[in-house]
Amino acid sequence: MSGERELLRHTAELAADFLDTLDERPLWPPATVDELRAALGGPLPEEPSEPLAVVEELARRADPGVVGIPSGRYFGFVIGGALPAALAADWLTSVWDQNAGLVVGGPAAAVVEEVAGTWLKDLLGIPTTASFAFVTGCQMAHVTCLAAARHATLERAGWDIVRDGLAGSPPIRVLAGTKRHVTIDRALRLLGIGSGSIVPIASDEQGRMRTAELADALDQIDGPAIVCAQAGEVNTGAFDPLGEIAELSRAAGTWLHVDGAFGLWASASPELRHLLDGADQADSWATDAHKWLNVPYDCGLAFVAHPDAHRAAMRLTAEYLVTDPDAARDQMDWTPEFSRRARGFAVYAALRSLGRRGLTDLVESSCARARRFAHEIASLPGCEVLNDVVLNQVLFRFRDDEATSAALAEVQASGEAWMSGTTWDGRAAIRLSVSNWRTTERDIARTVAAFERALAANAYSSAG
Ligand SMILES: *Cc1c(COP(=O)(O)O)cnc(C)c1O
């Protein structure tokens, strides 16, 4: 056996060993950052080392600082897991090491993105004529979509952004809900659209944009404008009323962008699809594959209803770039990246392994588990569930801020489950996201039991 084959075999064993620990390992790792620095740091070695020794040592020394994110009891942020087929395809992606910027850097990578892009439009309820791009995450999907939006809205106002940039251009207004995701603001900032150009639209108690306020704000605006709506608020999972927003945007002649980082996947479920009514009227959509589709980090997806604007915003040429107009598309004409990982392989493998029915099951079972958690946690003393559990997110708190923070800290420290805290309505709250194929009913039961123990321990310590 060659040394390289042995290395890969052994690494596969290390990987499988890690997955075997998921049921029992503490989800929050034991090592402090200083301990990790001590274990992994030191001066740059002068001499080479054997690859196998390097990988073994890395696995051993990093392990105490690895979060149990792939576990079915990791509910932090909105993270997702990695489907086995997607994980394995991601390994092959590294082995093949294609540069998926140009067709000549990997024709199979280009074709797989083409195929997966078409499947995704079908699954996500996006018009078949829309263009798409595989990017690093929803953050860069926003950048891609909003670059297209900036291009098109300024073009309509008689301004050529490609030639003239933003200096002296007509100002662009962006109307977005107060509960928009922070990545919208950063995408705009990167595109030269400052926070002063954002017109915040009030939200209701679930975090949904109030459409009457949007209508008023649109009345005040003439000139280039973009509306950013949200499918899936990061704490509550709530959807903006997309149908009404689409109608208002259309009447006002603005571009409508939808942040559907996880919420867009509701489209895969006949039960939940109604939450997205009107989303197909949008001009652009941003979502993630590394969240609910459960491909390994990182992969985001951008879709644009106006391929000309999308391509005009991203396209580039140079003498040395070999392109063949009759071949598949060169992805770099659609993405902000130049050289890039062949992200399509993992997405393709995830979609092949799930099929339409498997994706429906993944989405619906995540939501069912979120509802079950909400139902059970609500029966614990002092617990209040704060959101309508319309999707996969549960937002809850206990008697007061102190009790809420103490229960969360206790559960996090127990290693049984992990989720993050937030502030909602000015009060401490805990947010749980079910978005991993591994999460079982038993994981939900174990997590509720961890809260039960935490409440008992904290009652005991505050009494004592
Ligand atoms: C996670 C998230 C984002 C950002 O996505 P990344 O993939 O982390 O860049 C944007 N919007 C919403 C609603 C999200 O949940």
Ligand as a Chemical Component Dictionary entry (heavy atoms), coordinates in Angstrom:
data_LIG
# 
_chem_comp.id                   LIG 
_chem_comp.type                 NON-POLYMER 
_chem_comp.pdbx_formal_charge   0 
_chem_comp.three_letter_code    LIG 
# 
loop_
_chem_comp_atom.comp_id 
_chem_comp_atom.atom_id 
_chem_comp_atom.alt_atom_id 
_chem_comp_atom.type_symbol 
_chem_comp_atom.charge 
_chem_comp_atom.model_Cartn_x 
_chem_comp_atom.model_Cartn_y 
_chem_comp_atom.model_Cartn_z 
_chem_comp_atom.pdbx_ordinal 
LIG C1 C1 C 0 -27.456 32.088 8.633 1  
LIG C2 C2 C 0 -28.231 33.196 8.035 2  
LIG C3 C3 C 0 -27.631 34.098 7.158 3  
LIG C4 C4 C 0 -26.149 34.074 6.868 4  
LIG O1 O1 O 0 -25.792 32.880 6.259 5  
LIG P1 P1 P 0 -24.266 32.381 6.165 6  
LIG O2 O2 O 0 -24.387 31.115 5.422 7  
LIG O3 O3 O 0 -23.827 32.185 7.586 8  
LIG O4 O4 O 0 -23.479 33.416 5.455 9  
LIG C5 C5 C 0 -28.430 35.059 6.571 10 
LIG N1 N1 N 0 -29.744 35.128 6.840 11 
LIG C6 C6 C 0 -30.363 34.297 7.714 12 
LIG C7 C7 C 0 -31.834 34.436 7.946 13 
LIG C8 C8 C 0 -29.625 33.286 8.332 14 
LIG O5 O5 O 0 -30.226 32.441 9.169 15 
# 
loop_
_chem_comp_bond.comp_id 
_chem_comp_bond.atom_id_1 
_chem_comp_bond.atom_id_2 
_chem_comp_bond.value_order 
_chem_comp_bond.pdbx_ordinal 
LIG C1 C2 SING 1  
LIG C2 C3 SING 2  
LIG C2 C8 DOUB 3  
LIG C3 C4 SING 4  
LIG C3 C5 DOUB 5  
LIG C4 O1 SING 6  
LIG O1 P1 SING 7  
LIG P1 O2 DOUB 8  
LIG P1 O3 SING 9  
LIG P1 O4 SING 10 
LIG C5 N1 SING 11 
LIG N1 C6 DOUB 12 
LIG C6 C7 SING 13 
LIG C6 C8 SING 14 
LIG C8 O5 SING 15 
# 
